[in-house]
Amino acid sequence: MGDLVTERLVLHPMTVGEAEAVVAGTPDDRASWAPGYPADGDVLAAGRFLDTCADTGDPHPFGNYEIRLRADGRAIGGVGFHGPPDAAGSVTIGYGLVSSARGRGYASEALRELLRFARARGAARVKGDADLDNTASHHVMTAAGMRTAGHDERVRYFEIAWTAEQDRPDGDHRPAHAT
């Protein structure tokens, strides 16, 4: 499984060794980490990835990805799936960036690529959520094309779903209908 590359970022599929380094908080010889990486969310995601690998094997392509800057290769956060799509084709995502990388559009850029990737791999719906007071994350998901799907007393839920018209004759591969 290769890297996913955007204009400014590389989404690098996490390996077991890289996940172990994130959990331990010590980069391996090949890694370059931005200050503040890994954050608590990165450590939790890497631990979940390691548990999945131990229980059912490597979940890629629906695993975790380090978000790295193309310019210098430094890891600035993570993005990934909470598991493979369910029987209905629905998958849940999560993401986070170190504080020094926020406010530059990196999270939306990474999420747009992950959504494109999920759709290309057969996902019919992608879900995400953020605490009600995390308006920055709400903006990330809406900027990437997701829409509000509801909320409870603590969390706002987002999703994007594609119809069967994904590959329209005009060659436009954007979601034909998003909910």
N, C-alpha and C positions, 0 to 999 in steps of 0.2 A: 504494500500500500504506500503510495507516494504522497508527498506534500501537496497541499492545496495552496495555490498561490494567487494572491490578489495584487492590486496595484502597489500597496505598501506593506503587505503582510505575507507571512508564510504560516499556514496552519499545519503544524507538524504532528503526525500521528504518534501519540505517546507509546513508547515501548515499556516493557516491564522494568528494565533497568532504569529508564528515565523516571518512571513513576516511583520506584524505590528511592531514587535520589531526591525527588520532590518531598516524599514523606519524611525522609531523613533530614531534609533541609540543607543538603550539601550537593552542589552540582558535580557531575562527573567531569572528567577531563575535557570533554568536547563541548560542554554546555557553557553558555554565557547568559547570566541572569541579570535583569535590571534590578536596581535596589527595590526591596520590598517583595520580590518574588522568591519563593511562592507565598501567596497569601493563604489565609485559613481555608478559603474555598477551594484553592488549588490543591491543598493537602487533602481535604476531604474527597475531592473528585479523584485524585490519584489513588487514595485508599480504596474507594469504591471500584475503580478500574482494576486494582490488584486483586480485590476480592472476587470480582467477576472472572478474571483470568484464572484464578485458582479453582473456582466452582465450575465454570462452563467453557473456559478457553477464551482466547482473545476475541473481544467483541467487534473488532474493526470489520467493516468501516464505521460502525456505529459505536465508536469508543470516544476517547478523549484526545484532544489536540492542544498542543502548546501554541500560543499565539506569539510569533516571533516577528521582529521588525526585519523587513527585507534588507534594509540599509546596512545593518550590522549583526543580524542574527540573534540579538538579545531576546530572551523570553520576557514578555511583558504581561502575560496572563494565560488564561486557558478558556477553551470553549469545547463543548462536546455534548454527547447524547447520554441520557440516563439508561440506555439500553437499546436494543433493536426495536423496530416497529412491531406493534402488537398485531393481532389478527386483522384488525380494521385498517392497518397501515399507519397508525398514529405513533409518534415518537416524541419524547420530551427532551428539551435542551436546557443547558445552563452555560453561563459564561462569567468572566470577571477579568478585570485589569488591575494592575498596580496603580496606585494613586497618581504617580508621575505620568502615566500614559493616558489618563482619562481626559475627556473634553476635546479630543482630536478626531473623533469619528472612527477610531480603530475598532471599538466594540461593534458598531453597526456594520462596518466593512466585513469583519469576521463573521458576524451572524448572517449577513446576506449570502456569503459564500457557503456557509454551512447549510442554509436553507436550500440553495441551489443544488448542493451536493445531495442532500436528503431526498429532494424530489427526483433527481437523476437516478437515485438508487431505489426508487419505488415507494417512498413514503407518500402517503396521501394527506397527512396532517402533521403539523409540528406544533407543539405546545410549549409554553414557558410561563413563568410567573415571577413576580417581584413583590416585595413588601409594599403596602399602600403608600408609605412615605418615600419610597425609592423612585422618585420621578425621573431621575437620570436613566434608570433601567427601563422605565416605561417608554421614554423617548427612543432608546436604542431599539427596542422591539418594534415600535411603530415605524421608525425610520427604515427598518429592514423589511417592512411589508406586513408585519403581524398586526392583528386587530384585537382590541379588548374583547374578551369572551365572558367576562363576569368578574365578580370579586366577593370576598367574604369580609369579616371584620378585621382581617390581618393582611390578606394577599389580593393582588389584582392578577387575573389570569389573561393570557394572550394566546392567540393561535393563528395559524394560516392553514388553509386547506385548498387543495387543487381539485378541479374537476377533471374529467377524462379528456377535456379539450387541450391538455397541456401542449401537445405538439400540433399547433394550429398551422394551416397551410401557408400562412404568411411568413412562417419561420420565426415568429415571435414566441419565445419559450418562457415568457413571464407567466405567472399564474393567470389562468383565464378567468378564474373566479376565486376570490379569497373571502373567507368568513372570519 
